[in-house]
């Protein structure tokens, strides 16, 4: 029995078979080019094997270890940064205009991201400023320290306590307003988060 080489309906190499005395359908006795086939795959075109691009994932058990490769990630021109990478499912070139690097974030995406990060920073810094004001000179106050400090401060100096809380809240609101008014991610990042402690 002779060895034959089968191919799919569109000509892509599908494996070796025995002919059992008769050439199987979609097969040839012509061997494909020798491996390795890095990012290429044999295709039977006009009675010869042509090596065409292959960007699929090829991993065991569907493929021999020697043929293994990771899929080429790509994006189409209309894709945004948030779109997941696309992958080929059969041999052939990447689609026209395909990009192999994730598209950059748009200015509006960067602005939303920067505003969310700066808002979180403002809130965390506000909490830290309040905690520091209520528990001085404690370096790392616990939640219990803050609660006790707030109660003691409010009972001993209600006006002072109100002033400190009002001062920190006013600063927080000013910072949040600046973030809200910013129109670029660079403008948001330029906002310095600080509280008087």
N, C-alpha and C positions, 0 to 999 in steps of 0.2 A: 504494500500500500504506500502510495506517495503522500507527501505532506502538502496540504493546500492551505491557503491563507484567505480567510473569509473577510468580508467587509459589509458594512451596513448598506441600506438602500441608498444612502447619500454618499457611499464610497469610503467611509472611515474604517480603518483596520479594526477587526473585531476579534481576531485570534486565529490560532492554528487548529486545523482539523485534519483527520485522515480522510483520504478520498474514497476508500473502500471500492476502488476500481472505477469510480465515476466522479468527475469534478462536481462538488456540491454547488448549489445555487449561490450566487454572489460570492464567488471564490476565484482564486487564481493560483497557478503554480509558481508565480513569480514572488520571491521573498521580498518583504519590505526592507528598507535600508537598515543597517545594523544600528543597535542602540549605542549610546544613550539618546533618548528623545527628550531633551530638555526644552520645554515650552513649545514643542512641535509634536505632530502626530501624522502617521501616514494616511494618505487618502488616494484611492484608486481613481485616477482621472485619465481618460484617453489611453487606457491599457498600460499605464505606468503608475508607479507609486510616486506621489508628490508629497513633500513634507509641508504641512500647513500649520499655522499657529495653533497652539493649544494652551488655553489659560484655565482649564478646569482644575479642580482639586482631583488629584489622583493618589489615593491611599489604599492600603490593604483593607479588607480582603478583595476588593474589586480589582485592584491592580497589583502586580508584583512590586516588591519593595524597590527594585531597581527603577521602576517607572514612577515612583512616588514624587509628588510635588504639591505645594500649597496652591490654592487658587489665587489668581491675580485679582486683587480688589480694584474695582473701577467705579466711576460715577459718570453720569451723563451731563451734558452742559446745563440742563435745566435743574439738576439736583442742587440742594443746599447743603450746608455743613451738617445739618441735622439728619439728613438721609443716610441710611445704612449703606455700606458698600454693596455693590452688585457683584455677582459671580456668574461666569459662563457655565452652562450645563453640558455643552458639547464642543468638540473642536471647532476651530475657526478663529478669525481675527476678532478683536474687540470691536464693538459697534463704532461707526464713524463718530468722531468727536469725543470719544471716551477719554476720561481723565484718570490717571492712575494715582493721583493724590487727592485726598478729601478736599472739597471746595472750602475756601476760607469763609469764616463767619462774616456775615454782612454787618454793616455799620449798625443797623438796628438791633441785630442779635448781640453784638458786642455791648451796645448801650444797655440793653435789658440785663445782661449778665453782670456788667459793672455796677448797675444800680442795685441789684439784689445783693451783691457782695458788700457794697459800701453801706447799705441799709443794715445788714447784719452786723457789720463792724461798729456802726453808730450805736446800735442797741446793746451790743456786748460791752462797749466802752462806757455807755451810760450806766449799766449795771455795776461795772467795776468802779466807776467814779462814786456812785452812791455808796457802795460797800466801803470804799476807802474813807469817805467822809464820815461814815457812821462808826467806824471801828478803829480809827487811828489810835495808837501806832501799830496795830496788829498787821503783820506782813501778809498773811494768807488767811483772811477771815473765813469762817465756815458760815453756813446759812444761819445757824444758831447765834453766832457772834453778831451777825447783821441784825437779826431780830431783836436781840437784847440791846444792842447799841442803839437801834432806832427808838425802842421804847424808852431807854434811859435818856437819850438826847431830847426826845419830845417832851418828857416829863420835866426835865431840868431847864430846858430852854426852847419852849414851843416856837417862839419867833425865829430863833436861829435855825431850828430844824426846818421850819417852813421856808425860810430863805434859801437854805442849801438845796432843798428839794426843788424849789421854784427855779433856782439858778441852773441846776443840772437839766431840768426839763426844758427850760428856755433854750439852752445850748443845743440839746438834742433836737428840738423842733427847728432851730435855725439850720442845723446840718441836714436834716431831712428835707427841708424846703430847698436847700441848695442842690441836693441830689435830684429832687423832683424837677427843678428848673433846668438842669444840665441837658444839653442836646447831643453831646458826644461822649463816648466812653473815656476819652482823654480828659474831658472836663470833670467827669465824675471821679476819676482816679486822682485828679489834682486836689480834690477836697481833703484837707487835713482834719482828721478826727482827733479832737482833743477836748478835755474838760478841765476846768480849774478845780484842783483838789488841794 
